[in-house]
Amino acid sequence: MLAGAWLPWVLLRPNRLAPGEYLRLPPAWVALAAALALLPAVVGHWRRGLVWLPATLALLLGVWLLGGRTAAALTDQADFARASAASGVWLYLLGAGVAAYAAGLALPERRWVAWLWLPPALALLLGGHLADWSVLVEGRNEGPRWVQELGQHLRLVGSALGLSVLIGVPLAVWAAGRARVADAVLGVANAVQTLPSLALLGLLIAPLSALANAVPALREAGISGIGVAPALTAMTLYALLPVLRNGVVALRGVPAGVIDAARGMGMTAPQRFWRVQVPLALPVWLGGVRQAAVLLVGVAAVAALIGAGGLGTYIFKGLQSAASDLILLGAVPAALLAVVVDGALRALEGWLGRRLGRAA
């Protein structure tokens, strides 16, 4: 974080594609940023529980300076000039984010302090303070198209996750009490995971194209070698392993004594499954669903290469034209989406664990 205060903060370019000029912070801002960079370490030696305060201030200063310096860089520039975040911004925000996360870990009963920077940062974003940052400029230019691609990304992730749960849950229940079946299904799921996502997408093009040509009804339904069909197939196969593995482990981990007690109470096998095994296995099983969801957010970006759409469209479009702003327009929302999905499902896991703990 300290090094980020001295590194270039803004890259000013005459247009989206042309090389530009790196701009550093004025000396006064460098001194302030450096002081805030040192404070978490100093406060940590004195009182560990207060590390969140300088870390939060450092994060907010980084966001505020990004907006202020990009606006200053574009003064008297043409409308198509771009002011991008340089290496100093990313290094500074990364260091401050790590410090804030560590502060949350140091206070298990108050982990929310690690996120105190988020509401003010969102206020700066929604208030237009970051409006001159090149990524947001590109976002405004894309407008409804970006919203459409974000919606497509969410649909791909949601559909693949739903299919993986629909397939993986019965398979896990079937395999939990059968060692050979478990070895077989987990072996196949593991084999799929060893394939790179791009290779799996390529392998699906030929068979799906042949299937669509052989069955006209499938072709009329939109199934072909490129597009959504191979993307959903590959994503569903990728998400099966965490759902299957955690399901088998969770069901096998239910204490035998609990099941015996339920049997002694006169419960039938279906009653034991739904009233005892499933509630006890659900938190661990949900952990597999969370892992699958986060995995799918990343795989959905790669699926743009075969015409499935999504945020990956901007990533590969930016790579083809060497436009880093377009890359970030797809990569930053995808990363934030993964964090949000992980946080929401992790909170659900914790809530279920606490509720079951109280019930026990």
N, C-alpha and C positions, 0 to 999 in steps of 0.2 A: 504493500500500500504506500509506503514511504517513497519508493522509487517512482510510483505513478504520478506523484506531485511534480516531479522534475521532467518527466517524459512529455512529448508533444500531446496536447489535449484535443486539438481540432485539426482536421484535414480539410482545407479549403480548396475546392476544385472549380474550374470555370463551368463545367457541366458534369453530368453523371459519369461519363466515361473517361474524361481526360485526367492525366496525372495532375496533382495539385501541390500545395504548399502546406507544410506542417507548422502549426502555431502553438506556442507554449503559453502557459499561464503567466500573467504579470507577477513580478516578484512578491507583492503583498499577498496575493492569493496562494502562491507557492508556499509562503511561510505559514499561512493559516492551514492549508491542506496538510502540510508536513506536521504541524503541531497536533492536529486531530489524528493523524496517522500514528503518532507516537503515544497518544493518550491511552488507548486500550491496553497496551503493554504496561504502562506506568500504573494505571488504575488497577490492573490485574494483580500486581505485586502488593498493592496497598489494600484493596478490597475487591475481591473477585466478583461479588454480587453486583457491582456497579459498572462492569465492563460494557453492559448494554447501552449505557448513556453516551459515551464517546463514540461507540460503534454506530449508533443510530444517527448521531450528529454528523459523522463522517459520510455515511450513506446519503443523507439529505444534502450535505454540501456538494457531494459529487454530482447528484442529479441537478441541483440548482446551478452549479457551474457549467454543466453541459448545456443547459438551456441558455444561460447568459452568454457564454463564449461563442456558441454557434450563431446566436443573434448578432453579436458584435462583429463576427467574422463576415457576415453577409451584408453589412452596412455598405451602401454604394456599389453593390455587386449586381450583376444582371439577374433577371428572374430565374434563369435556368442554372445559376451557380448552386453548388451543393456544399454544405458544411457537415462533415461526418465526424463521428467520435473516433479519436485516435487511440493509440495504445495506452496512453496515460489514463484515460477515462476508465477503460476496461480493467486495467490493473488495480487502480484505486478502488473501484466499486467491488471488484472481486475480494480484495483484502478486507474492506469494510464489511462485506457480506459474510466472510468467514468469521470475522470477529463477532458479528451479531449472532451468528449461528452458535458459536462457542459459548457466548453469554447465555443463550437459551439452554444449552446443555448443562451449564453450571448451576442453573436454577430450575431443577426438574418440576417444581411446583408452580413455577411462573414462566413456562417456556414461551408464553405469548409475548414476553418482552422483546424476543428476537424479531418480532414483526411490527414493532411500534413505528418503524420508519415508513411502513407501507401506506397508511392513510395520507400523511403529508405528501409523499411522492406521487400518489394518485391525484391529489389536489393540484399539484404542480402540472401534472400531465393534462388533466381535464381543464385546468384553467388557461392552457395555451402557452405556458412558460417554455415548453419544449417544442413549440410549433416549428421552429427553424431547423431542428435536427433532421438530417437528410432522410432518415428512415420514415419519419412521420410525413415529410414532404412527399415521398414516394407513395405512402399510404393514402394521402389525400388525392393524389393523381389517379391512383387505381380505383379508389372509391368503392362503388357497389361490387366491382369484380373481386376485390379482396374479401369482402363480406361473403360473397358467393363461394370463394375457395375455402374460407374458414368453415362455412357450413358444410361443404363437401368433406373436409377433413374430419369434422365431428361425426358426420354420417358414416364415413368409412370406419372410424374407430368404434363407434357405437354398434354398428352392424356386425363387425368382426368379433367384438367382445361378446355380443349376444349369441352369435353362432357358436363361439368356442365354449361358452357356458352351457348352451343347449346340448352340445355334443359331449363336452368334458364331464359334466356332472353325472349323467348316467354311467359313463365309462368308469369314473372313479368309484361310484357305488358298487358297480359290478366287480371291479378289480380289487377293492379293499380287502375282501375276504378270500381272494384267490391269488396265491403267489405267482403262479405261472402266467395268469392273465395280466397281472400287474407288471411283471417283467416284460411281457410282449408289448403292451400299449405304451409303457414308459420308454421302452427301447425305440419304438417307432417315433414317438414324440421327440426324444433326444436326437435321433438321426435327422429329423427335420430342422431342429435348432442348429445343427452343425453347418447347414447350408447357408451361405450368404444370402441375404434377402434379394439382392439383385439377380443372383443366379437362379433362385427359386422362381422369381417372376419370369425370367427368360425360359425356364424349363416348362412353365405352364402355357406358354404361348402356342406351341405346336399342338398339344392334345386338345386344348379348348377350341382352337381353330378347326381342327378335324371334327370334333364333336358338333360344333355349330354347323359345319357343312353337311354332316350326316343327318342331323335332325333340324329341319327348317324351323320347327316351332321354337327351338332354343335360340336360333338366330334371330327370329322375330321378337323374342323376349329380351334381346339385348346382350345375349351371351356371345362372346367372341374371344379371340386370342389376345386382344388388347382392351384396355378400359377397366371398368369396375369389376367384371367377373374374375379375371386372374388376380386382381389386387385383393379382393375379398377372400378368395381361396387361399392365397399365400398368407394373408394376415391371420385368418382363422387357424391355419396349421401352426403358425408361429405361436399363437396364444394358447394352444392346447396344453403345452408342457407345464407351465405354472399352475393352470387350473387342475390338471390331472394329478400332478405331483403333490400339491398341497392338499387336494381332496383325499388322496389315498393316505397320506401321512396323518391328516386330521382325523379321519374315521378310524384308522388303526390306533390312534393315540387316546381314544376314549377309554378310561380305566375299565378293566373287566369287572371290577367290583361293583361299579355303578350299573353296568348292564345286568349283572346277576341280581342286584337289588331290585331293578325294574322287573325282571322276570319273576322274582319272588312276590312282587306286588300283584302279579297276575296280568301284566301287560302282554299283549300279543306282539309278534315280531314287528308288524308295521307300527304299532304304538311305540315300541322301544326305539325304532329308527327315528320317527318324527318327533317324539317328545324327549328323547334322551340323547341319541347320537348326534342328530343334526344340530340342536342348540349348542352342544359342547364343542362340536367340530367347526361351527360356523366362523368364529374369529380367525382361526388358522386358515380355513378355506378362503375366506375373504382376502387374506394376505396374498394368495395366489392370483385371485382376480385383480387385485391392485397391481401386482407385478405385470400381469398380462396387459392391463390397460396402459400402463406407462410404456411398455414395449411397443404397443400398437401405435402410439402417438408418433414414435420415431419411424416405424416401418411404413406408416401411411405417407410420410414425406417422400420415401423412396418410390412409392407406387406412382407418383406423378410422372415418372419416366415412361410408363406404359400407357399414359393417357387417362389415368384414374382421377386426376385433378387433386385438389388439396393444396396446402401451404407449400408443399414441395415444388409446386409449379414455379414459385418465385425463386426458390433456391437454385433450381437448375437453369432457369432463365437468367438469373444473375451470373451463374458460373459461365454460361455460354457467351455472355456479353461483357464479362469481367466487371460487372457492376455490383460492388459490395453492398450498396444500399438495398438492392432488390434481394440479395441473399439474406440480409438481416430482416427484411420485411417478411420472409417466410420462416427463418430460423428462430428469431426471438419469440414470436407468438407460439411457435411449436414448443419451444423450451418452457415458456410460461404455462402453456396448456398442460404439459407433463407434470410440472410442479403442482399445479392446481388439482389435477386428477389424483396425484399421489397424496397430497395433503387431505383432500376430502375423504378418500377411501381409508387413509390411515386414521383419521378422526372417527370414522364409522367403526373401524376395528376396535379402537380404544373404548368407544361407547358400548359396544357389544360386550367387550371383556369386562368392563365395570358392572354392567347390568347383570351379566351371568354370575360375576363374583358376589354381588349382593344377593342374588337369588339362591346361591349355594350357601 
